[in-house]
């Protein structure tokens, strides 16, 4: 049996299993990639919202990362919820040393609307983590927080994409259009060009963990050696099916179906 590709997530938890490291590991598995996880925060949340957040001591995160990197180097990694400047600086030290694809999901606000990051930490993203990103995956509100202007037109979205590439230094960025009207269009920008990925919008409230899942699939595909374009292309198909076939779990905004793509397309 061939040794599997490995992807690492650095993220918070979700005991309901719909978001955070739990969603990342499910997504890695559904893409045929072995998943590892280092935890930044213990989050008490469910389909109804976020009840409590307990950020871990940065030394605890460092101990987890040392355990991973001293034993087995993943082929790609992603970050989700990184709640403190100290953690960002710590992760940056690893990004300077290792040469693997890095995906950042700049988690700032939960699907319920609960804030997960204060302004100081948001500002630190621009100088510590985002410059190292092979792919950043902000939704429209997150991108607006980073570029500090409204994305109220396609032209402004393109302006934001250029800001990520030319001003911040990210190699690629997907600005997710789920918060916009009409069909669900995501906009990918790289130094080579820009691309649009469009799918139907499905009438469901069950979209908990979509951002985590989308970025995790990109990470898994990059771990398998796929290009940024191909990784985002699969992630768009994956998340569309995950939303279309939600498992209807929870009393509020429930999780997506992390195995819908595999059930429809098999392993690829």
C-alpha positions in Angstrom: 0.0 0.0 0.0 1.3 3.4 -0.9 2.0 5.9 1.9 -0.9 8.4 2.0 -0.5 12.1 1.6 -0.8 14.1 4.8 -2.5 17.4 5.5 -2.3 19.3 8.8 -5.0 21.6 10.2 -4.3 24.2 12.9 -7.7 25.3 14.2 -10.2 25.4 16.9 -12.7 22.7 17.9 -16.4 22.2 17.4 -17.9 19.5 19.6 -20.9 19.3 17.2 -18.6 18.2 14.5 -19.7 20.7 11.9 -16.8 23.2 11.8 -13.2 23.7 12.9 -10.7 20.9 13.2 -13.5 18.3 13.2 -14.8 19.4 9.8 -11.2 19.7 8.4 -10.4 16.1 9.4 -13.6 14.8 7.8 -12.9 16.7 4.6 -9.3 15.5 4.4 -10.5 11.9 4.8 -13.2 12.4 2.1 -10.4 13.5 -0.3 -8.3 10.4 0.5 -5.7 12.3 2.6 -4.5 11.5 6.1 -5.4 14.3 8.5 -3.5 15.7 11.4 -4.7 18.4 13.8 -3.2 20.9 16.2 -5.7 22.7 18.4 -5.7 26.5 19.0 -8.9 26.9 21.0 -11.6 24.8 22.7 -14.9 26.2 21.4 -18.2 25.3 22.8 -20.5 25.7 19.8 -23.3 23.9 18.0 -25.8 24.6 15.2 -27.3 27.4 17.5 -24.2 29.4 17.8 -21.0 29.8 19.9 -21.5 29.6 23.6 -17.9 29.8 24.9 -14.3 30.1 23.6 -11.2 29.0 25.6 -8.0 29.9 23.8 -5.1 27.6 24.6 -1.7 28.8 25.9 0.6 29.4 22.9 3.1 27.0 24.4 0.5 24.2 24.2 0.1 24.9 20.5 3.9 24.9 20.1 4.1 21.5 21.8 1.6 20.1 19.4 3.4 21.5 16.3 6.7 20.2 17.6 5.2 16.7 18.0 3.9 16.8 14.4 7.0 18.3 12.6 9.5 16.2 14.6 7.8 13.0 13.4 6.3 13.4 10.0 6.2 16.3 7.6 2.7 16.9 6.1 2.4 17.7 2.4 0.2 20.7 3.0 -1.2 22.6 6.0 -4.0 25.0 6.7 -5.0 27.4 9.5 -8.5 28.2 10.6 -9.2 29.9 13.9 -5.9 31.5 15.2 -7.2 33.7 18.0 -4.1 35.5 19.3 -1.1 37.5 17.9 1.2 35.2 19.9 -0.1 32.1 18.0 0.2 33.9 14.7 3.8 34.7 15.4 4.5 31.1 16.4 2.9 29.7 13.3 4.9 32.2 11.2 8.1 30.8 12.5 7.2 27.4 11.1 6.1 28.9 7.8 9.5 30.4 7.4 11.2 27.0 8.0 9.0 24.6 6.0 8.3 24.6 2.3 4.8 23.1 1.9 1.6 24.6 0.5 -0.3 26.7 3.1 -4.0 27.6 3.0 -5.4 30.2 5.4 -9.1 30.4 6.2 -9.2 33.7 8.0 -11.9 32.7 10.5 -13.3 36.0 12.0 -17.0 35.4 12.5 -19.0 32.2 13.0 -21.9 31.4 10.7 -24.1 32.4 13.6 -22.7 35.9 13.6 -20.6 35.5 16.7 -17.2 37.3 16.6 -14.2 35.0 16.9 -11.4 37.5 16.6 -10.8 41.1 17.8 -9.5 43.9 15.6 -5.9 43.7 16.8 -5.7 40.1 15.8 -7.3 40.8 12.5 -4.7 43.4 11.7 -1.9 41.0 12.6 -3.1 38.6 9.9 -1.8 40.9 7.2 1.7 40.8 8.5 2.2 37.3 9.9 0.1 34.7 8.1 -1.5 36.1 4.9 1.9 36.9 3.2 2.8 33.2 3.3 -0.5 31.9 1.9 -0.6 29.8 -1.2 -4.4 30.3 -1.0 -6.4 32.5 1.3 -10.1 31.8 1.5 -12.0 34.8 2.9 -15.7 35.3 2.4 -16.9 38.8 1.5 -17.2 40.2 5.1 -13.8 38.8 6.0 -12.2 40.2 2.8 -13.8 43.6 3.6 -12.2 43.5 7.1 -8.8 42.8 5.6 -8.8 45.2 2.7 -10.8 47.9 4.5 -13.3 48.7 1.8 -16.7 47.4 0.7 -17.0 44.7 -1.9 -20.3 45.9 -3.3 -19.5 45.1 -7.0 -17.5 42.7 -9.1 -15.0 45.5 -9.8 -14.4 46.0 -6.1 -13.9 42.2 -5.7 -11.3 42.3 -8.4 -9.6 45.3 -6.6 -9.6 43.3 -3.4 -8.1 40.3 -5.2 -5.3 42.5 -6.5 -4.7 43.9 -3.0 -4.2 40.4 -1.6 -1.7 39.5 -4.3 0.2 42.8 -4.8 0.0 44.4 -1.4 -0.2 41.6 1.2 1.8 39.1 -0.8 -0.5 36.0 -0.9 0.1 33.7 -3.9 -3.6 33.2 -4.3 -6.9 34.2 -2.8 -10.5 32.9 -3.2 -13.0 35.5 -2.3 -16.1 33.5 -1.6 -19.4 35.0 -2.9 -21.8 33.1 -0.7 -22.9 36.4 1.0 -23.7 38.0 -2.3 -27.0 37.8 -4.2 -27.7 35.4 -7.1 -25.8 32.3 -7.9 -22.9 31.2 -5.6 -19.9 32.6 -7.4 -16.3 32.3 -6.0 -13.5 34.5 -7.4 -10.0 33.1 -7.5 -7.0 35.4 -8.0 -3.4 34.4 -8.6 -0.4 36.1 -10.1 -1.2 34.2 -13.3 -4.8 35.5 -13.6 -8.3 35.4 -12.2 -11.1 32.8 -12.5 -14.7 32.4 -11.5 -16.4 29.2 -10.1 -20.2 29.2 -10.2 -22.8 26.8 -8.8 -26.5 26.9 -8.1 -27.5 28.3 -4.7 -29.5 25.8 -2.7 -32.3 26.9 -0.4 -31.1 25.6 3.0 -30.1 27.2 6.3 -27.7 24.3 7.0 -24.3 25.9 6.1 -22.4 25.5 9.3 -18.7 24.9 8.6 -18.7 25.7 4.9 -15.6 27.8 5.1 -13.7 25.2 7.1 -14.7 22.5 4.7 -14.0 24.5 1.5 -10.5 25.4 2.7 -9.7 21.9 3.9 -10.5 20.4 0.5 -8.2 22.9 -1.1 -5.5 21.9 1.4 -6.0 18.2 0.7 -5.8 18.6 -3.0 -2.6 20.7 -2.7 -1.2 17.9 -0.5 -1.8 15.6 -3.5 0.2 17.8 -5.8 -2.8 19.5 -7.5 -2.5 23.1 -8.9 -4.2 25.9 -7.1 -6.8 26.1 -9.9 -7.6 22.4 -9.8 -7.7 22.4 -6.0 -10.2 25.2 -5.9 -12.2 23.7 -8.7 -12.7 20.5 -6.8 -13.4 22.4 -3.5 -16.2 24.3 -5.2 -17.8 21.1 -6.4 -17.3 19.4 -3.0 -18.9 22.2 -1.0 -21.8 22.6 -3.4 -22.7 18.9 -3.0 -22.1 19.2 0.7 -24.7 22.0 0.9 -27.1 20.3 -1.5 -27.2 17.1 0.6 -27.0 18.4 4.2 -27.7 15.8 6.9 -30.2 18.0 8.7 -28.5 17.8 12.1 -29.2 20.3 14.9 -31.9 22.7 15.9 -30.3 25.7 14.2 -27.9 26.2 11.3 -26.7 22.7 10.9 -23.6 21.2 9.3 -22.9 20.3 5.7 -22.5 16.8 4.4 -18.7 16.1 4.3 -19.2 12.8 2.4 -21.7 13.9 -0.4 -18.9 14.3 -3.0 -17.4 11.0 -2.2 -20.8 9.3 -2.3 -21.5 10.8 -5.8 -18.0 10.7 -7.3 -16.1 8.0 -5.4 -12.4 8.5 -4.5 -10.5 10.7 -6.9 
